[in-house]
């Protein structure tokens, strides 16, 4: 059983809050985490609304159900019983103490307003994403801690800015395999490509049938795979609701509802644009990413050879891959970070801007490149000039093996630094 790096912060939340909500897509390992990895001393009883009998009992009489169970209790897939929130609130208010309820859900609180509103001030939330690259390797990684507070040091050989072709190709093939596998535990640990594709097909059908249909009344659910495939093909691009809807024959209002549901079921993520005093010169549209590059690869019918042959698509999926690793690490990092993107109307663009709790800003560019030069830092240099007071350092993640200093606190880092141990 792989250790989840979110466990430490989840335990802290359980120790201090009467209710903890652990959200995340189906098959990310929420049930395993709360049943098998929380301290045995908690002695929590487990209930799942995936069980038809339990679901019927709770749906028919939610108050009686909550009163009948022993606390602490783990309730899995809590979104399936609409009236459960008020019953949990009453139980907390009658005898408030830490570690009363641990709730999991495959739909986010953005579509569970009754649960969120009822438990304001009583509940902490955590999100479990698919496995990170560090988790797959048994490593507790914290790249953000390293680049914000650590000292970046070059090895004796890192002053050379070029690599042998064989080294570059080896890393590129390794990255392609990591992108194709993704992070869903079953798929990521499956060595047979055909078995992995079949798993993703079944998974997508299950999410549409159970999650999306349950929390929405949108029509034409058969359009969801097509929509996700279009998002996958242009992942990392600016959200254009009209253009995206036009490609699959949906009006803008319907597209907006689709995207809300896909966000709520953790299938897609929107990255907000960085805003500042320069608002008039900045693009205001968010960027759109898929939850998992393994799922994206399935939707695009990719294998390693096709991915390696298309640098443009490889670059897009590599950016999505880096985004997924960053958002996972933000979940357990102590730095309390937020992630944005940066784009001006005059053409300066940065893939990600990370802001930590003290306001420091870390611009990060992702490049599928053989080498890095000063010109590659053009957008980062512009950003640094505009936000000098809060700018921390500029990072380019590239497909190489050497850490390279470019002066003025600019660094080119191998992408695999993302999942190295701290």
N, C-alpha and C positions, 0 to 999 in steps of 0.2 A: 504494500500500500504506500503510495507516494505521499509524503508530507506536504501539506498545503501551507504556503507562506503567510496566508491570511490568518492562520490559526491563532497566533499570539494576540493580535489585535481583537479577534473575535472573542477570545477568552476574557480579555479586559472588559469588553463591552458587556458580556454576560455577568461578570462579577459586579458591575456597577449600575446596571440598568434593570428595571423590572421586566422589560420586554426588549428583545432584540429581533430585528427582522433581517434575515439573510436572503437577499435577492440574487437572481442570476438565471441564465437560460437553462432550459432542461438539459440534463446530461453533463453538467459541469462538475458535479460531485457534491452538491449541497447536502443531500441526505447522508452521504458517507461522512462528510465533515462533521455534521452535528451529532450523528449517532456513534461514530467510531473514534473520533479524534478529540472531542471535548473530554475534560477530566472525568474519570469514572466516579469520582467523589460527588459529582453533580447529581447522580442517580435520577436522571430525568426519564419519565415515561414517554414513549414515542407513539404518535398517532399520525396517520397519513390520510388525507382526503382523496388520495388515489384509490383507497380501499372503498368499495361501493357501500359496504355496511356502515363504516364510520362516517362516510359522506352523508348517507341518509339520516343517521342519527343527528349529526350536527346541523344539517340543513333544516330538519323538521323542528328542532327545538335547540337553538344554539345556546341559550342561557342555561338550560338544563344540562346540556352536554358539558359546558365549561365547569359548572358546579359539581359534576359527577367525577371529574378526573382529578388525579393526584398531582400536586405541583411539587417541583418544577416539571414542566411538560414541554415536549417538542411537538409542534404541529406542522406537518409537512404539506406544502401546496395550499397554504391558507387562503389564497385568492379564490378557491373553488366554493367557499361558503360566504355569501354576501353578508349575512347577519352576524358574523362571528365577532366583529370588531367591538360592538357595544358590550357584548358579554365579557370579553377580555378586559375592557376598560373598567367595568363594574368590579370584576375580581381584583384588579390592581388597586382600585380606590378603596376597597374594603380592608385590605391588609397589604399595603405596599411594602415591598422588599426587593432586593436584587434577585435575579435569576428565576423569575416566575415563569416566563414564557419565552421560548425560542421558536420563532416562526420562520418558515421558509416559503418562498414564492417564486414562480417562474414568470410572474408579471410584476413590473415595477410599481412603486407607489404612485406614479404619475397617472395610472388608470385604476388605482385603488384609493380614491379620495376618502371614502368612509373609514377605511383602516387608518390612513394617515391622519385624518382630522381627529378621530376618536382617541388616538394614542399620542397626541402632541404632548411633549414633556414627559412621556412615559416610555418612549421607545428610541433606541439607537438603531441605525441601519448600516449594513455592510453589504457589499456586492462581491460574489464569487464569480470570477471569469474562468474561461478554460485554462488549462495548465500553462504556466509560463515555461520558457525554455530552461530557466533555472530549476523549476520544480521537476521537470522531466529529467534533469541531470542530478537531482538531489542537492541543489545549491540554494541557499538563502541569499538571493541577489538584491542589491539596492543601488542600481546605477545612478539614481538621482542623488542619493547621499554622496556618492563618489564625485560626481561632477559639480555639485554645489559646495560641498564642504571638504572634499578630499584634495590631496595634492597629486596632480597628474605628473607622472614622471616618465621620461623616455628611457628605454633600454639602450645599451651601448650601440646597438645596430639600428636604432630607430631614426637616426639622422638621415638615412638614405630614403629618398622619397619614391623610389621605384621598386617594383617587385618583379620576380620572375613570373613569366606567363603561367607556368604550371601551378604555382602557388595561388595565383588569382583564380584560376579555373577550379581548383580544388575547393576554395572557399565558396565560389559561386554555386557549384553543384551542391555543396552542403546546405547553403541557404535555400536553394530551390527545394530540396527535400524537406526542410523544416517548414517552408511555406505550404507545401502540398499536404503535409501531415496535420498542420494546425495544432490546436491545443485541447480539443475535446478528448477526455481520457481514453475512451474506447478506440477512437480513430487514430489518435497520436501514438498509441502503443501497438497498433496493428501493422504488421510487416507486409501483408499481402495487399497490393494496390486495389485489386478487384473487390476484396472484402471491405476495404475502406470506402470505396465508392458506393457499394451497396448499403453500408451503414449510413452514409450521408443521405442517400435517397430516402431511406426509411425514416431518418431523423427529421428531414424536411417535411415529409408527409405527416408525421406525428405532431410537429409544431403547428402546422396549419390546421390539422383536424382537432387538436386538443386545446392549444393555447389561443391561437388567433380567433378561431370560431367561438370560443367560450367568452372572450372578453370584448367581442366586437359584433356589430351587425352589418359589416361591410359586405357589399355584393361582390361577385366575381372573385372568390377566393382562389380560383384556378389561375388568376393572373399573378399571384404572389411569387411563384418561382421565376417567372419571366421578369418581374420587377427586380427581384434580387439579383438575377443574372445581369441585368443592365447596370445595376449599382456596382456589381463586382467588376464589370468591364471598364468602368470609369471611376473606380474607387480613388478617393483622395481629391476628387474634383469638387468644384463649388456646386452647391445644391441649386439646381434650376428646376423648380417644380413644374413649370409649364413644359420645358423641353423633355423632362423625364416622363411626364404623363403622356406627351405626344407620341413618344416612342412606343408606348404600349397601349395607346388608345384610351387613356383615362383623363377626364377633366381635372383641372387643378384642385378643385374642392375635394374630389375623391382621392387624389394623390396625397393631399395633406392628411386625410384620415388614415390612409395606408401607412404613411411614414410614422405617424403617431403610434399606431399599433406595433409596427416593426421595432420602434424604439422601446416601447413598453415591454415587449417580449425579448429584449436584449439582442435582437438580430442585427440591428444597425446602430451606429453612434454618430451623432452630429458634434463636430468640433467648432466651437464658437470662434468668430474672428476677434483678434486682439483689438481693443478700442482704447482710445486715449484722446488727448487734446488734438490729435491729428485726424479726428474722425472724418472730416470732410475729404481727406485724401485716401482713406482706407476702404477696401472692399468690405461690405457689411454682411455678405452671405456666408453661412457656415459651410464647412466641408463635410463630406459624407463618407463613412467607412463601414465595412462589414465587421461583425463581431469576430470572425475567425477566418484566416486565410485558407484553411483546409476546406471550409464550406465554400468560400469563394472559388477555389480551384475546381471543386466538384461542379459548381454551377456553370463554370466556363469550360468544362470537359477537358481539363488540362492534365497532362502528365509531365514528367521531368523534361523530356526532349522538346515538347512544344513550349514549355515555359522558358527553357534556356535559349530557344530559337527566336524569341520575341522580346527584345530588350525593353521596348516601350511598356508592354504589359508586365514584364518582370519588375520594372522600376515602380510601377503603380502598386503591385502586390507587395513589394518590399517595403514601400512606405506604409501600407496597411499593416504589415507584419510588425514594423517598428512601433506604430501607434498602439497595436494590441499589447505589445510588451510594456510600453510606457503606462498604459491605463491600468494594467494589472499591478505594476509596481506602485503606482500612486495609491492603490488600495491598502497597501501595508506599510508604505513609507511613513516615517515620523515627521516628514517635512511639510505635510498638509499642502500638497501641490494642486494646481489647476493647469489644464492644458488648453492652448489656443492655437490658432494659425494666424499668419500675418501676410497680408497682400495689399499693395498700394495700387492705385489706378495708373501709376506710371511704370509698373512692371516689376517692382521689387517684391519677392515672394520668399517666405520661409515656411517650411513644412510645419514645424511645431515651435511654439513659445511656451515654456514651462515657467509658471510663476509660483514661488513658494510663499510660505506664510509671512515672511518678513518683507515681501515685495520684490525680491531679487528676480531677475528675468534671465532665462537661459534659452536663447534661440538654437534650434537644432535643425540641420538640413540632412536629408538622407539621399545618398548618391550611389547608383549602381555604376561605379566607375573604376577604372584601372589605376587611377592616380588622382591626387588632389593638388590644385595649385592656388595661388593667391586670388585669381579671378573667381574661383568658386565661392569665395567669401564676400563677394560684392554685396549681396543682400544683407548678410550679417553685419558688414561694416556700416551699411546705411542704417540698420536698426540700432547699432551701438551708438552711432552719432546722434540719433534722435532721442534715445532713452539712456543717455550716459549715466544718469544718476542711479538707475536701477539695474543697468546691464551688468551681468556677472561674468560670463565668458561665452564665447561662440563655439559651437560644436558642429563638425561635419562627420556623420557616420558613413563610412565607405567600405567597399569590399576589399579591404587589404588586411594585412597582419601586423602593421606597425603603427604605433602611436607617434604622431608627428606634430611638433610645435611650429606654428607659423608666425609667432610674435604677436604682440598686442592682445595677449590672452585669447588667441584663436588656436583651435586644436582640431586635427583630423584623427578620429578614433576608429579602430576596427569595429564593425557592427557586433562582433561577438563579445565586446566589452559589456553589452547590455545584460548578459546573463553570467558574468563572472562573479565569484563570491566576493563579498565586501571584506 
